């Protein structure tokens, strides 16, 4: 049970749980808890379908590839360049989101002006990328353990006031609840981990019959943790900030705030390094840029985006979640359709129910894209 389902599910859950969690209390408070919890559950299910399609593509395609590689196989050069460009743009915006969020944590244990804290975080993250720091298991542990520790601390402090949270249903499912679309998609996204989960099953020799259960568990676990975090924040602080952290000042004990700041900062710096190294590899190996130029661009572009005006944490999370992630999901669906059309063998993971969901899934993601365009 542990090796067959729980361990691979933790790979997916560990990737999903990240910075996106900090945008949820504010948008849940704005739209109401019923709408927020509905979106969490709904998009957890939606992502299960996407991960099943993606995993099925991997199992039915020979060789070891990632998203851009599959795009080239099934769509040719135009698919390769489209996937490469919006995938790379997504990584740079994610790095900018980390820059914006970091001072909210460092300010809890290192009082200084916002810009100085941002530049310190940028320098530390950039130095690791510059000197070729590699992704190691300890960094993964810090990210997951740090975030989960934060969640339990906040939930323990705020859960006692759960009945004072906005549970009103009136108006919760009006058009304003669409504000949840981007942040929830961003918080629940974990497609980067699906190849790792599939590789785990291939390398360990575990039956593929357990893969679907792992994807389901790995998708639902973050939603449960996010719900606990949101309830804790809303129950603890009457002032809910966009980053969920600065609004706790004056309401949570000082030692908790310091601990929260240190753990959050470590989690973000680790995530920044991982995302930065991924962006650098794309530039160096997919675009064939030199190692020096790749490092320079990864170091410079996030900071440049910040000073060009991309400084709104919630706005940027919403933009990435409602634009890049729907495009990525639609790409995965059409990859599977191409793979299925040319395959002689039947689907390995995709049953009739999942197959018939395709028009609905595309409609859901297009709705989010249209919402961002006309907003």
C-alpha positions in Angstrom: 0.0 0.0 0.0 2.7 2.5 1.0 5.1 1.7 -1.9 2.3 1.1 -4.4 0.1 4.1 -3.8 1.1 6.4 -0.9 4.7 7.0 -1.9 4.1 7.9 -5.6 1.1 10.0 -4.5 3.4 12.0 -2.2 5.6 12.8 -5.2 2.6 14.5 -6.9 1.2 16.1 -3.7 4.6 17.4 -2.8 4.9 19.2 -6.1 1.4 20.6 -6.0 1.7 22.1 -2.5 3.5 25.4 -2.9 3.2 29.1 -3.1 -0.2 29.1 -4.6 -1.7 28.2 -1.2 -1.1 31.8 0.0 -3.5 33.3 -2.4 -6.4 31.1 -1.4 -7.5 32.7 2.0 -8.1 36.1 0.3 -10.1 34.8 -2.6 -12.0 32.4 -0.4 -12.9 35.2 1.8 -14.1 37.3 -1.1 -16.1 34.6 -2.8 -17.3 32.8 0.3 -16.2 29.4 1.8 -18.9 27.3 0.0 -17.7 28.5 -3.4 -14.1 28.2 -2.4 -14.5 24.6 -1.2 -16.5 23.7 -4.3 -13.7 25.1 -6.6 -11.1 23.1 -4.7 -13.0 19.9 -5.0 -14.1 20.5 -8.6 -10.6 21.3 -9.9 -9.0 18.5 -8.0 -11.3 16.2 -10.0 -10.6 18.1 -13.2 -6.9 17.7 -12.7 -7.2 14.0 -12.0 -8.6 13.6 -15.5 -5.8 15.7 -16.9 -3.1 13.7 -15.1 -4.7 10.5 -16.3 -4.6 11.7 -19.9 -1.0 12.8 -19.4 0.1 9.6 -17.8 -1.6 7.5 -20.5 0.3 9.5 -23.2 3.6 8.7 -21.4 2.8 5.0 -21.1 1.9 4.7 -24.8 4.9 6.7 -26.1 8.3 5.1 -26.4 11.2 6.9 -25.0 11.7 9.3 -22.1 10.2 12.8 -22.7 8.7 15.8 -21.0 5.9 18.2 -21.9 7.9 20.0 -24.7 9.1 16.6 -26.1 5.6 15.2 -26.3 4.4 18.4 -28.0 7.0 17.9 -30.7 6.1 14.2 -31.2 2.4 14.8 -31.6 2.2 18.3 -33.0 5.5 18.8 -34.8 7.6 22.0 -34.8 4.7 24.4 -34.2 3.7 22.4 -31.1 7.2 22.3 -29.9 7.7 26.1 -30.1 4.2 26.8 -28.7 4.8 24.5 -25.7 8.3 25.8 -25.2 7.3 29.5 -25.3 4.3 29.4 -23.0 6.1 26.9 -20.7 9.1 29.1 -20.4 7.0 32.2 -19.9 5.1 30.4 -17.2 8.4 29.6 -15.4 9.5 33.2 -15.5 6.2 34.5 -14.1 6.3 31.8 -11.4 9.8 33.1 -10.4 8.4 36.6 -10.3 5.6 35.4 -8.0 8.2 34.0 -5.6 10.0 37.4 -5.6 6.8 39.2 -4.8 5.8 36.8 -2.0 9.2 36.4 -0.3 9.4 39.8 1.6 6.1 38.9 3.3 7.9 36.0 5.0 11.4 37.5 5.5 9.7 40.6 7.0 8.5 38.5 9.9 12.0 37.7 11.2 14.2 40.3 9.4 12.7 43.9 9.6 13.7 45.9 6.7 12.1 47.7 3.8 10.3 45.6 1.2 12.6 46.3 -1.7 15.7 45.3 0.2 14.1 42.0 1.3 13.1 41.3 -2.3 16.6 42.0 -3.6 18.2 39.8 -0.8 15.9 36.9 -1.8 16.6 37.5 -5.5 20.4 37.5 -4.8 20.3 34.3 -2.8 18.1 32.4 -5.3 20.2 33.8 -8.3 23.5 32.8 -6.6 22.3 29.2 -6.3 21.3 29.2 -10.0 24.5 30.9 -11.0 26.8 28.4 -9.2 24.9 25.4 -10.6 23.2 24.2 -7.3 21.5 20.9 -8.1 18.1 19.8 -7.0 18.5 17.4 -4.0 16.1 15.4 -1.9 16.7 17.7 1.1 15.3 20.7 -0.8 12.2 18.7 -1.6 11.9 17.8 2.1 12.2 21.5 3.2 9.6 22.6 0.8 7.0 20.0 1.7 7.8 19.8 5.5 7.9 23.6 5.8 4.6 24.3 4.1 2.8 21.5 6.0 4.3 22.7 9.3 3.0 26.2 8.5 -0.5 24.8 7.7 -0.7 22.8 11.0 0.4 25.8 13.0 -2.1 28.1 11.4 -4.9 25.6 11.5 -4.3 24.9 15.2 -4.5 28.5 16.1 -7.4 29.5 13.9 -9.7 26.4 13.8 -11.3 27.4 17.1 -12.9 30.4 15.3 -14.1 28.4 12.4 -17.7 29.3 13.0 -16.9 33.0 12.5 -15.6 32.3 8.9 -17.7 33.6 6.1 -19.9 30.5 5.4 -22.6 32.6 3.6 -24.0 30.9 0.5 -25.9 33.9 -0.8 -24.0 35.2 -3.8 -21.2 32.8 -3.4 -21.9 31.2 -6.8 -22.4 34.4 -8.7 -20.0 35.6 -11.4 -17.7 37.0 -8.7 -16.8 33.5 -7.7 -14.9 33.3 -11.0 -12.1 35.2 -9.1 -11.3 31.7 -7.7 -10.6 30.2 -11.1 -7.0 31.3 -11.6 -5.7 31.0 -8.0 -7.2 27.6 -7.5 -5.8 26.3 -10.8 -2.4 27.7 -9.9 -2.5 26.2 -6.4 -3.6 22.7 -7.6 -1.3 22.4 -10.6 1.2 19.6 -10.5 1.7 18.3 -14.1 5.4 18.6 -13.7 5.3 15.7 -11.3 3.3 13.3 -13.4 6.4 12.2 -15.4 8.2 11.5 -12.1 5.3 9.4 -10.9 5.2 7.4 -14.1 9.0 6.9 -13.9 8.6 5.7 -10.3 6.3 2.9 -11.4 8.5 2.0 -14.4 11.7 1.9 -12.4 10.3 0.1 -9.3 8.4 -2.5 -11.3 5.1 -1.9 -9.6 2.0 -2.7 -11.5 0.5 0.2 -13.5 -2.9 -0.8 -12.1 -2.0 1.3 -9.0 -1.0 4.4 -10.9 -4.5 5.8 -11.2 -5.1 5.4 -7.5 -1.9 7.3 -6.8 -2.9 10.1 -9.1 -6.3 10.4 -7.4 -4.8 10.4 -3.9 -2.0 12.8 -4.8 -4.6 15.3 -6.3 -7.0 15.2 -3.3 -4.4 15.5 -0.5 -3.3 19.0 -1.4 -7.0 20.1 -1.6 -7.6 18.9 1.9 -4.4 20.6 3.2 -5.4 23.8 1.5 -8.9 23.8 3.0 -7.3 23.4 6.5 -5.0 26.3 5.8 -7.8 28.6 4.6 -10.0 27.8 7.6 -7.1 28.5 9.9 -6.2 31.8 8.3 -9.8 33.0 8.2 -10.5 31.9 11.7 -7.3 33.5 13.1 -7.2 36.9 11.5 -10.1 39.3 10.8 -7.8 41.1 8.3 -7.1 38.8 5.4 -4.2 40.0 3.2 -3.7 39.0 -0.4 -0.6 37.0 0.6 -2.3 35.5 3.7 0.8 36.3 5.8 1.1 40.0 6.4 -2.5 40.1 7.7 -1.5 37.8 10.6 0.7 40.5 12.2 -0.9 41.5 15.4 -3.2 38.4 15.6 -0.7 35.5 15.8 1.9 35.2 18.6 5.2 36.7 17.7 7.2 33.4 18.0 4.7 31.8 15.6 5.2 34.6 13.2 9.0 34.2 13.3 8.8 30.5 12.8 6.3 31.0 10.0 8.6 33.5 8.3 11.7 31.3 8.5 9.9 28.2 7.2 8.1 30.2 4.4 11.3 31.8 3.3 13.2 28.5 3.1 10.3 27.0 1.2 10.3 29.8 -1.3 14.0 30.0 -1.8 14.1 26.2 -2.5 11.2 26.5 -4.9 12.9 29.5 -6.6 16.0 27.5 -7.2 14.1 24.5 -8.6 12.1 26.7 -11.0 15.1 28.7 -12.0 17.1 25.6 -12.8 14.2 24.2 -14.9 14.1 27.5 -16.8 17.8 27.5 -17.3 17.7 23.9 -18.7 15.0 24.9 -21.2 17.1 27.8 -22.4 20.2 25.8 -22.6 19.0 22.5 -23.9 15.9 23.3 -25.9 16.9 26.7 -27.3 20.6 25.8 -27.5 21.7 29.0 -25.7 25.1 29.0 -24.0 25.3 28.2 -20.3 26.4 31.7 -19.5 23.6 33.4 -21.4 21.0 30.9 -20.0 22.1 31.8 -16.4 22.1 35.5 -17.2 18.6 35.4 -18.5 17.2 33.3 -15.7 18.8 35.7 -13.2 17.7 38.9 -14.9 14.2 38.3 -16.4 12.2 37.7 -13.1 13.7 40.9 -11.6 13.1 42.8 -14.9 9.4 41.6 -14.9 9.0 42.9 -11.4 10.4 46.4 -12.2 8.3 46.4 -15.4 5.2 46.4 -13.2 4.4 42.8 -12.5 4.2 43.4 -8.7 0.7 42.3 -7.8 0.9 38.8 -6.2 -2.8 37.9 -6.5 -3.1 39.4 -10.0 -0.1 37.4 -11.3 -1.2 34.2 -9.7 -4.6 34.7 -11.3 -3.0 35.4 -14.7 -0.7 32.3 -14.7 -3.5 30.1 -13.3 -6.2 31.2 -15.8 -4.0 31.6 -18.9 -1.0 29.3 -19.0 -2.4 26.3 -17.0 -5.6 26.0 -19.2 -3.4 26.1 -22.3 -1.2 23.4 -20.9 -4.2 21.2 -20.0 -5.8 21.7 -23.4 -2.4 20.7 -25.0 -2.4 17.5 -22.9 -5.9 16.6 -23.9 -5.1 17.0 -27.6 -1.8 15.1 -27.2 -3.8 12.2 -25.9 -6.3 12.4 -28.8 -3.4 12.3 -31.2 -1.7 9.4 -29.4 -5.0 7.5 -29.2 -5.8 8.1 -32.9 -2.5 6.5 -34.1 -2.3 3.8 -31.5 -3.1 0.1 -32.2 -3.4 -0.8 -28.5 -6.3 0.5 -26.4 -5.8 3.2 -23.7 -4.1 2.0 -20.6 -5.6 4.4 -18.0 -8.3 6.2 -19.9 -11.7 4.5 -19.7 -15.0 5.5 -21.4 -16.0 7.8 -18.6 -12.8 9.8 -18.7 -12.9 9.8 -22.5 -16.4 11.3 -22.6 -15.3 14.1 -20.3 -13.1 15.7 -23.0 -15.6 18.3 -24.4 -16.5 19.3 -20.8 -12.9 19.7 -19.8 -12.1 21.8 -22.8 -15.2 24.0 -22.1 -14.1 24.5 -18.5 -10.6 25.7 -19.5 -11.8 27.9 -22.3 -14.2 29.5 -19.9 -11.3 30.5 -17.7 -9.3 31.9 -20.7 -12.3 33.9 -21.9 -12.9 35.3 -18.4 -9.4 36.6 -18.2 -9.6 38.2 -21.7 -12.9 40.0 -21.1 -12.2 40.9 -17.5 
